[in-house]
Amino acid sequence: MQVTLKAEELKNKLGFINHAVSNKQQLPILLNILLEAEDHKLIISSTDLEIGIQIELKAEVKQTGKITVPAKTFSELINSLPADTLTIESDGSNCVVKTNKTKSVFATMSANEFPRLFEERGVLLASINAEELKKELNAVVFSASIDIARPSLSGVYVEQEENGFLLVATDGYRLSLKHFSAGKDDKFNLLEGKSNMIVPARAFKEALAIKEETGTIDLYVSLTHNQIIFEQGSTILISRLIEADFPNYEKIIPVDFSVVASFDREEMLKAVRICSIFARDIANVIKFSLQTNKIVVSAGENIVEVDSKIKGEENEIAFNSRYLLDALSNLPSDNINFEMTGPLNPGVFKTADDASYLHLIMPIKVQE
């Protein structure tokens, strides 16, 4: 193998490639990345068996071939090199990286030991505007659980609709729901025999981190291999689908309310941030008191008033401060409607200009 390319272009891609490098010492091959030289390009792959990443770079290929190199050491070297042209070559047992003034040698492992990331792309599920998809995902994915002991809650429920998707994520204490509709240039294909799936939240989070100039993300699903593939430009992200039953989320969404409050998201976020400082000493509890023309946000004796339009009866409710901060940081609008029916029922946050989205937080019972 012998390939020449620009060091700067390689540097720009290695950061994302390393997101899928494993830290499991018991599987040494997963500590490596795979380098493949073919047809005027260098293909770089990494996987931790949960997700896989593959990126293509334009390169001058004098000899095709493939090798694996230690991801950490290789990345540290490339990031230390000047913005120059570099050559990567291998005779099968060692990898040599050369520039005009440097030469570095890596021990390699057989490329045949590296897991294959995917057998097929599968069915093209959708071609979506990347910016719009990432905006909508940001407003949902943060609600998924980080506890892998409950697999279904560590993913985002995706259900195909007539012209888009329903996205739902919950960790049992909060829930985000979004009906994502296709734009005029988006393309959707209905899967035969399967209208829903659970995609690992981590896969969506990594998809949000893809940096490509191409403005479209293609989503492929392989039911045969139980995989979802995100492809944007020269970057491919692969993940297994979660095989589990998603909870019946509909039964916890209130169908009516006794009071609705409208407020500015940024103003409320600042109020919650102030109160969260003091909430640390009282189990992270923050209380909302809905009063005439205002919401009093409090943590113990510390209060901040937020201007609000109130319709309905005065009421109060308490939440975990972290859940409030997460919600207010990710809601996709500055004009928020907050709905509630009482201190023991979920509080629902909606965007005033988008009926397709809601975020729900379970309350905390406060002893008076």
N, C-alpha and C positions, 0 to 999 in steps of 0.2 A: 504494500500500500504506500502511495506517495501522493500527497495533496498539498496545494498551496492556496492560501486565502489571506484576507486582511485580518490582522489581530483584533482590530476594533470591532468588527462585525461579530467575531467569535465571542469577545467579551460581553457584548450586548445581549447575547442569547444564553450564556452559561448561567446567569443568575436565575432565570426561570427554569432551566433544565434541572438545577439543583433542588427545586421544590419537590421532585419525585425521587431523589436519591435516598435510599434507606440508611438508617443508622443501626441496623441489626447486625452485630458482629458475627452471629452464627451463620449468616448467609453472605459470605465475602463478596460474591459476584454482584450483589445489590449495592455494594459500596462503590461500584464502578459505573462509568457511563460507556455506552457503546458508540464507537465512531465507525461509520461506513462511508467509503469513498466510491462513488459511481456516477457516471453520466453528468459530468460538470457540476457535481454537488457533493457536499459533505453532509451526511445525515447523522444527527446526534440524538441518542435515546437514553432515557433513564426510567427506572421504575422501582417502587417499593412494594409491588404486588397489590396495592390498593388503587393507585393511579399510575398512569404512564404518560410520559411526555416525549414527543418526537419533533425535532425542528430541522429544517433543511436550510443550508447556506450555499450560496454560489461559490464555486471553487474551481481551480485548475487541477484536474485529476490526471496525473501522469501514470499512475498504476492503481487499479481498483483493489479493494480488499476491505477487511473489517477487523477491528481490535477493540479491546476494552482497556480503559485506563482508570486509575483511582480518581474518583470525582473531586475530592477535596484538594488533593495535591495538584492535580491538573488545573483546576480553577484558580488556585492561588498563583500558580505560575503564569497563566494567561493574563490574569489581572495585573501582574507585575511587569509585563512586557510593554515596551513602547508601542505607540501606534505605528505599526510597521507591517510588512508582509511576513508571514511565517509559513514554514513547511512542516508538515507532520508526515513521518514515514515510519514504516515498521517492516521488520523481516519475520514477524510472527512471534518472536519471544520478547522483544523490547520495542518500545515506542520512543522515537527521537523527535523532539521539537526544536527547530532551528530558526533563528533570525540572522540578520547580518552579523550580529556581535554575540549571540548566545547559542548554546547548545545544551539541551536538557534531556535526560534519559529516564524513562519510566519502565518499571516492570509491568507486564501485562498479564491478563488472564484470557483464556480462550473465549472468543466471541460466541462459540457454540454453546457455552454455559449460560449466556445471557438470555433471559426469558423473552419470548416473542410477545410483543405488545398487543397485537391483534391479528386475526386471520383474515378478517374482512371488515369493511366499513359498515355493511348492512344496508338498511333502507334509509334513504334521505328523509328525515322527519320534517326538517324545516330549514330554510335559509332566511336568516333574520338580521335586521340592522343591529350591528354589534353594540352600538352606543345605547340604543333603546333597550335591548335585552339586559345589558349590564345595569342600567338604571333600575329596571323592574326587579332584577334579582337582588340588588342591594337592599331593597325594601322588604324582602321576604326571608332571605337565607339566614340572617342573623338570629332568627327565632328557633332554628333547629338546635337539638340537643348536642352537646359535646360528649355525652356519655354513650360510648359504643356498646354498653351492656344492654341498651334498648335500641337495637338496630333501626327499627322503623322511625324512631324519633330523631335519629341522627341524619336523616335524609329529608329531601323536599319532595312532597307528593306532587306529581305532574299528571294532569288528566287532560286529554285532548278534547277540545271543544270545536264547534263548527268552524270557527275562523281564528283559532288561537289555542291558548293553554290556560288551565287553572293551575296556579301554584299555591301550595299550602305548606307551611313549616310550623312545627310546634315542639316545645320541650316539656309540655304538660302544665306549664305555668303561664305561658304566653303563646300567642298564635298570630301568624301573619298570613293573609290571604290576598291573592291578586289574580284577577282575570286579565290575562295578557292577550290583547287583540293584535292581529296582523296589520302591519302598515301596508301602504299601497304597493310597495316594492318587495314585501316579504312573500315567501312561498311556504305553504303548509301541505303536508300529505298525511292522511289518516292511516294509522297502522291497522292492518287487518288482524282481527282476533284479539287485540289488546289495546285498550283505550287509556290505560293508566300505568304508571310505574313510580318507583321511588328512587330518586337520584341522590347519591351521597352529597350532603351539603358541602363537604370538602371539595368535591369535583366542581360544583358551581362556584365556590370561592376561588378556586384556581383558574376557572374560566374567566372570572372577573379580572384576573391579573395578567391575562394575555395582552401583550403589547404588539400589535401589528397595524400597519397602515391600511390594510384591507378593511373595508367597512362592513363586511358581512361575515357572520358566523354560520357555518353549516353544522346541523345536528344530525348525526346518524345513529340509528339503533339497530343492534344485532340481537334479535331474540334468541337466535341459535346459540350465541356465546354469552348472552346476558350482559351486554356491554352498551355503553353510550359513548359516542365519540364527538368531540367538539373540534372543528377545523376552522381556523381563521388564518388566511394567508399561508405562510410556510410553517405554522405551528399546529400540531395535533395533540389533543389531550384525550386520554382514554381512561374510562373508569368502569368498574363493574356496577350493575344495578343491585339494589338491595332487595333481597327476597324475603319479604315480611308483609304483614297486614298493617296498613296505616289505620290509626284509630279513627273512630267516627267523630270527626271534628265538628260536624254540623250541629250536633246536639248541645254544644256548649256556647254557640253563638246566640246571643239574645235576639229575640224577634221584636221586642218593643222596649221602650225606655220611658222614664218619667221626667228626665231632665237632659237637656243638651246644652253644652257650653262651646262657644266659638272663641278661639284665641290665636295669637301669632306663635308659631312653632319656636322661633328663635328666642322670643321673650320668655316662653315657658321653659325652654332648655336652660337658659341662664338662671332662672329661679330654682330649678331642680338641682343644678350644679352647686349653687350656693348652699342649699339645704342638705345636699348629700354629704357635705363636709361634716355637719353635725349629726347626721343620721348614722354615721359609723359607730357611735356610742349607744345607739338604741336599735340595734338589730337591723340597720339600714332601712328603717321605716320612714316613709314620707307620706304626709296626709294632704289630700285635696279637700278644701272646704269651699263648696260652690255657693256663693252669696250673690246678692244683687250687684250686677255689673263688674264682678271680679271673682277670681279664684284665689283663695289664700293657701299658699303652699307652705307647709311647715314641717319641721323636724324638732320635736320637743317644743321649747320656747322660742325657737328661731323661725321667723316667718318672712315670706316674700309675697307681695301682692302682684297679681297678673291681671291686667285688664281683660275682661271677657264679656261677651253677650250671653246672657243666661235665659233660656226658655224652659219654664217648668218650675218645680219646687226646689227650694234650697236643700242641699244634701252634702254628704261627705263620704270619703272613701280613702283607704290607705293602700300604698303599693311598695314593693321593693324598689329602692332607689336605682339599683343597677338596671332593672327592667325599664324604668322610666327613661334613664339616660340613653339606653340602647334604642328605644323606640323613637324618642325625639331627635336622635342623631341620624336616624335612617328613614323617617317618614318622607315620602317623595313630594311634599308640598309645604309651603309656609302657612297655609290657611287650614287650620285643624278644627274639626268638630269632635267633641268628646261626649259620649253618651253613657248614661248609667241609670240603674233602677234602684240601687240601694247599696249600702256598705258591704254586703256579703255577696253581691253579684258581680260578674266581670265588668270591667270598664272597657269601653270600645272607642278606639281612636280612628277617625276617618278623615280623609282629605276632602275639603269642601268642594274642590273642583274635579274630583274623580271618584265616581260611585263604584268603581271596580276594585277598590282597595279597602281593606280594614286591618287593624291591628288590635288584638285583645290581650288584656293582662288580668290575671286572676288577682283578687284583692287579698290583703292581709287583715285578719281580724284583730282589732286593737282593743285592749282592755281599757275601759274608761276609769 
